[in-house]
């Protein structure tokens, strides 16, 4: 268990902003941090550090953005194991946090217990659910929407017309990505009349390949990726946190011209060592959700336990830029992706059918 205050993080946020904006030189004037206000936003991580290039980091970035732009005070606790969840949540209660974010479905039981034991304290569960606690707000995402676009793109880009996906655990937060990917690929096949094979997941039968955990780049992950490549997949969508090292090794060792699709964050940007192999990413924009919730509540908004649902419509999810791959994708495909996105937002396209 690791507790700390994050009040010295402005330099990191400034560096991140420079990368995101693509600036080559520093701005003429430094951005002035917002005046500090009497509101404390806190977070407890899932297992792993705040710089895991996935869920934890996205939530922490939201805290940093709120600190810089809104002037809130922040505190956090890193969890090294599941045994840290309950004491870390209690530590945030003891620190007088106005809102505490619990990152990931692994904390669902503990954050519900903490909410029940502290009915006057406000909590948010990222990718979790409330067991009837009015002071616990779930943040969930309709990841089938952006993953449908990713599947359509993958099918169009593939030269073998075999694409693959696999997951960490067979839970809705994972299979939602995989379902959208599968049906997006099938949509491309129906439109073009060209068969496409999706290996690693059958969205109709709900059966497929899973690591069994979310350990980054494990031997099991690499073995699954290698098996999908061996079946002919030249685009792979690993839905299990940071599995990009495992997938890239499997592709390189097979000696094929394969690519990956990232999950959760813009992997080409956050992990540039893989950029030349990342076609795009299906982003779960947790930073936006964290910031938006803090902004509303710190300004005096009323807390409610209604879920925040990230969608294409509200910018909670979406595809990352294609960067150098954009020139390798037919312009008609890019146009069609924009049309499909509009159709999903309008409710005219079901990304899970």
N, C-alpha and C positions, 0 to 999 in steps of 0.2 A: 504494500500500500504506500502510495506517495502523495502527500498533500502539498499544495503550494498555492500562493497567490500569484496571479499573472499580471501584476501591475507594471512589469518591466518589459512588456512584449511589443511596445510600439515600433521598435526597430524592425522586428520580424514582419509585422503587418506592412510597414512601409516597403520592405523588400519584396513582399508578395505582390503588392499593388504594382510595383515597377515591372515585375515579370508578367502579370496579367495584362497590363496595358501595352506591353511590347516596347516600352521606351528604351532607348539606347543611352540616354543621358538623364541625369537627375533633374527634377523640375526646378525652376528658378527659385521657388519659394517652398519651404517645407510646410506640409499640411499641419495646421494647428489642431491639437486634440481638443475635443469638446470639453467644456467644464464638467468636473465631477458632480454627479447627482447622487442623491440618497437612494440608491437602488442597487442591490447586489444580485448578479446572475451567476449561477454556478453550474458545474457539470461533473459527472462521474463517468469515467471511461469504462468501456468494455475491456477485457484483457488486452494488454498491449499498451503502447505509448500513444501520446497525442500526435506523434508524427508518423502514424501508420499508413499514410497515403490512402486512407479509406474513411470509414465512419467516424472514428475518433477525431481525426484531423479536421474533417469537415465541420463537426460540431464545435471544436475548439476555435476554428477560424471564425465561426459565427460569434463566439464570445469576444474574440479580439476586435472584430468589426464593431460590435456593440459598445465595447469599451472606448474605442477611438472616436466613433461617430456620435454616440449617444451620451458618453460620459458616465456610463454605469461602472460600478466596481465589479470585479469578477474574482472568483475563486474556483478551484478545481481539485479533483482527486483522481489520480491514476490507479487503475486496478491491475495488479500483477497476476491475480488469479480470482476465481469465482468467490473464494472466501473473503475477498476484499470488498465485495459489492455492498453488503449490509453495513459494515462499519464506515465505509466511505460515504454512503448516503446519510448515515447518522452524523458524520462529521460536518456535512454541509448544513444539516439542520442545526447543529450546535453553533455553527458560524453565523447563523441568522440569515441565511440566503433567502431572498424573496422568491426566487424560482430556481429549481434544480433540474437539469436535464440528465436523464439516465440513458446512456448510449447503447442501443442494441437490444435485441430480443432476449439475450441472456440475462438481462437485469429485470425482466418483467416481474418475476415473483418477488424479488427484493424491493423494487420500487413500489409495487402495489402494497407490500407489507409496510413500507415506510409511510406511504400516503395514508393508509388506514390508521397507523399509530400517531400520525401528526395531521389531523384533519384541517388545521389552520395554516398548513404549509403547502405551497404550490409546487407541483412536480410536472415534468413532461417526460414521456417515454418515447424514445426514437425507435421506430420499427416495432413497437410493442402495443399493448392494449391495456385498457382499464378493467379491473374486476369489480366495477360498480363504485369506484372511488371518484367522487365529484371533483376532487382537488388534483386529479391526474389527467393530463391532456395527452392523447396519443398523436404522434406525428407519423403518418404513413404515406405511401407513394403508390400511384398507379403506374408501376414500372412497365407494365405490358405496353403502355402507349409508346414510349420512346424505344423500347426493345422491338416493337413491331417495325418501326422505321429502320432499326439496326438490322433486323432480319431481311427486310426487303433489299437494303443496300448490300448486305453480305451475299445474298443470292445473285444480285446483279454483278457484283465484283468478282465472284468466284470463277475461276477458269475450269475447275474440275466439276463444278456444280454439285459438290458435296461440301456442306458446312457443318460445324459441330458446336455443341454447347454442353457444359456440365456444371454441377453446382457444389456448394459446400455441404449443405444439408437439405433434405427434401421437406422444406417448409414454405408456406405461401410467400414469404418475403424473398425467397430465392426463385421459386418456380414461376412467380409472376413475370420475372425477366425472361425466363426460358420459354414460357407460353407465347409471349409477344414475339420473341425471336422466331419461333417455329411458324406461327401464323403469318408473320410478315414475309417470310421466305415463301410460304405457300401462295400468298397473294401475288408475288412476283411471278411464280410459276404459272398461275392461272392467267395472268395478263399476257404473258409472253408465249405460252404454250410449250415452254421448255421445262422438262422435269428437273426438280431440285431434291436432293436427299439431305435430310437433317439427321445427323448421327449424334448420339449422346442423350437425346430426349425426344420422347413421343408425347406431344401435348394432349393427344386424344386419349391414349391409354394411361397417361400420367406415370410413365416409367422411364428411367434413364440412369445416368451415371452421376454418382455423388462421392465426394471425398470422405464424408463422415465427420468433418469438422471444418474449421476455418483457419487452420494453421497455414501461414504463408509459405507457398512454394515447397510443399512437402514432396517426398518421394511418391506418395500416392497420387498427388495432383499431377506430377509429371508423367506418371505411368498412364493415367487416364488420357491426358493430352496426347501422348505418343500413340495410344491406341486409336484415337480419333483421326490423327494424321495418317496412321497406317490404313484407315478405312477410306482415305482419299480427301479428308477435309483440308481445305486450304484457307479457311476462315474459321477461327475458333473464338467462342464467347464464354470465358470462364467466369461463373457467377459465384465467387467465394472469397471476396476481398482481394488481397494481393496475391494472385497466382500467375502474374505476368512473367516472372522469372522462369517458372516451371514450364509455361507454354512456349516461351521464346526458345528455351533450351531444346524442348521436344521438336520444335519446327526446324531449328538449325541442325540438330543431330540427324534429322531425317533427310536433310539436304533438299528441302522443297521450298518453293516460293510462297510461303504462308504468311498470313497476317492475323492479328488479334483484334478483338473489339473489347474495349475497357468497360469497367463498371464503376458506379458510384461517383468517381471524379473524372476530370479530363486527364486521362492517364498520359497522353502524349505530352501534356504540359507539366504535370506533377512528377512524372517519371521519364524525363527526356531520354534516358538511356534506352527506352523502348520505342521512342517516337517513330523510328523508321519501320516499325512493325505494327503500329496501332492505326487501324483504318479510321476509327472513330471511337467514342465512348458513349454509353447510355448513362447519363449523369443523374444521380440522386442528389439534388442540390440542398443538402441539409444545412449548409451555411445560410442560405436564404431563409429557411424556415426558422432557424434559431434566432437570427437577427430580427425577423418580422415579429415573432412572438415577444421578444424582449422589448422591441420598439413600442409595441402597442401597450404592454403592461406597464412599462416604466413611465409612459406618458399619462398613466391614470386609467387605462382601459380596464374593463372588468374581465376577470379570469372566468373561463368556462371550460368544461371538460370535453367539448365537442372536438372531434379529430380534425387536425390539419391534414388535408390530403393534397400531396404534391401531384400536379398534372401538367400536361403540355400547356393547357390554357393559362395556368397561373405561374408558369415558369419554374415549377417545382421539380420538373424533370425535362430532359431534352437531349438531343445529340450534341456532342462536342464538334467543333470545327474539324474538317478533314485535313487541314494544313496541306502538306505536300501531296497527299493522296487526291486532293480535289481535281487536279489536272489528269488523274488516271481514271476518273469516273466520268462516264458519258453525261453530257449536259442534260440530256433528256431524263436521265435517272435522277439527277439533282432536282429538276423541275417537278418530277413525279413525287419525290419525297416531300416537297413543300405542299403539294396537293393532298397527299395522304395525311400530313400533319393537320392541315386545315379540316379535312374530313373527320379526323378523330375528334378534334376540338368541337366541331359542329354536331357530333353525335351520329354522323352518317356512317362511320366505320367502327366496327367492333374489333378491337385489337386482340381479342381472345377467341376469335372464331374464324 
